[in-house]
Amino acid sequence: MSQDMIRETACAIVDKLRSGDVSPLELLDVLEKRIKEVDGKVNALPILCFDRARTNAKALMQKPAGARGLLAGLPVPIKDLTDVAGVLNTQGSPIFKDNIPAKSDLMVENLEANGAVVYAKSNTPEFGAGANTFNEVFGATLNPWDTTKSAAGSSGGAAVALATGMAWLAQGSDMGGSLRNPAAFCGVVGMRPSIGRV
């Protein structure tokens, strides 16, 4: 599978998944290679769960293409504030450096029910509190355009993953700019739905 896939949009990738031109497993291979090439320089995705992702992708592929949900097998990283069953969730804090939840957050369950394949957790400041993405557990996430600059926060890991081709779509959260600022700093789009509406 060509590394040119990293330049595709999320919508184009979902179209390829629905048409059968690409499989979730092939996309995971592309992402794993890209992360090895890039993430050491920017530190956006400190927690990887490719074994879990491949298991879930194989189960999803047992369904007909039209029954795989809106995302149809699209790999998605989850911010390291949100529980993913069986995957480390530190919230960027030494207090939770060994925390592995048994159950996923409802949002993750909904994403996976709609065809998302979770393969990584994105870096965040401790408890998501901060406009710059760094913590004592994993260190700083760096701006991909200039690694001497901030990627903003608190969804800095998510934005950097998008900007560097380590994700086509990334989950984050935002109460005071935590999606919007990293998106602006990294040259990607961050969408914050109205609270209570979505």
Backbone hydrogen bonds, N-H to C=O, Kabsch-Sander energy under -0.5 kcal/mol:
donor,donor_aa,acceptor,acceptor_aa,energy
5,M,2,S,-1.6
6,I,3,Q,-1.5
7,R,4,D,-1.8
8,E,5,M,-1.7
13,I,9,T,-2.2
14,V,10,A,-2.5
15,D,11,C,-2.2
16,K,12,A,-2.0
17,L,13,I,-2.3
18,R,14,V,-2.6
19,S,15,D,-2.0
20,G,16,K,-0.9
21,D,16,K,-1.5
22,V,16,K,-1.3
27,L,23,S,-2.0
28,L,24,P,-2.1
29,D,25,L,-1.8
30,V,26,E,-2.0
31,L,27,L,-2.5
32,E,28,L,-2.6
33,K,29,D,-2.0
34,R,30,V,-2.2
35,I,31,L,-2.9
36,K,32,E,-1.8
37,E,33,K,-1.6
38,V,34,R,-2.1
39,D,35,I,-2.0
41,K,38,V,-2.0
42,V,38,V,-0.8
43,N,39,D,-3.3
47,I,121,K,-1.3
48,L,46,P,-0.5
49,C,119,Y,-2.8
53,A,49,C,-2.2
54,R,50,F,-2.7
55,T,51,D,-2.1
56,N,52,R,-2.5
57,A,53,A,-2.7
58,K,54,R,-2.5
59,A,55,T,-1.8
60,L,56,N,-2.4
61,M,57,A,-2.3
62,Q,58,K,-0.5
62,Q,59,A,-1.0
63,K,60,L,-1.7
67,A,64,P,-2.5
68,R,65,A,-1.2
71,L,114,N,-3.3
72,A,69,G,-0.5
72,A,114,N,-0.5
73,G,115,G,-1.8
74,L,71,L,-1.3
76,V,117,V,-2.3
78,I,120,A,-2.5
80,D,122,S,-2.5
81,L,79,K,-1.8
82,T,79,K,-2.3
84,V,87,V,-0.5
86,G,101,P,-3.3
87,V,84,V,-2.3
89,N,99,N,-2.9
91,Q,80,D,-1.0
93,S,90,T,-1.8
96,F,93,S,-1.3
97,K,94,P,-1.3
99,N,96,F,-1.9
100,I,98,D,-0.5
105,D,83,D,-2.4
109,E,105,D,-2.4
110,N,106,L,-2.6
111,L,107,M,-2.4
112,E,108,V,-2.9
113,A,109,E,-2.3
114,N,110,N,-1.0
114,N,111,L,-0.7
115,G,112,E,-1.6
116,A,111,L,-2.4
117,V,74,L,-2.2
118,V,116,A,-0.5
119,Y,76,V,-0.8
121,K,47,I,-2.8
122,S,78,I,-1.9
123,N,44,A,-2.7
126,E,134,F,-0.7
127,F,91,Q,-3.7
128,G,125,P,-3.0
129,A,126,E,-2.1
130,G,128,G,-1.1
133,T,152,A,-0.9
134,F,132,N,-1.1
135,N,139,G,-0.7
136,E,92,G,-0.6
139,G,135,N,-1.7
141,T,133,T,-2.8
142,L,42,V,-2.3
143,N,149,K,-1.9
149,K,146,D,-2.6
151,A,141,T,-0.6
153,G,131,A,-0.5
155,S,178,S,-2.2
157,G,123,N,-1.6
159,A,155,S,-2.1
160,V,156,G,-2.6
161,A,157,G,-2.2
162,L,158,A,-1.9
163,A,159,A,-2.6
164,T,160,V,-1.8
165,G,162,L,-1.3
166,M,161,A,-2.7
167,A,161,A,-0.9
168,W,75,P,-0.5
171,Q,77,P,-2.2
181,N,177,G,-2.9
183,A,179,L,-1.9
184,A,180,R,-2.2
185,F,181,N,-2.8
186,C,182,P,-2.0
187,G,183,A,-1.2
188,V,183,A,-2.2
192,R,190,G,-0.5
197,R,194,S,-1.7
198,V,194,S,-1.6
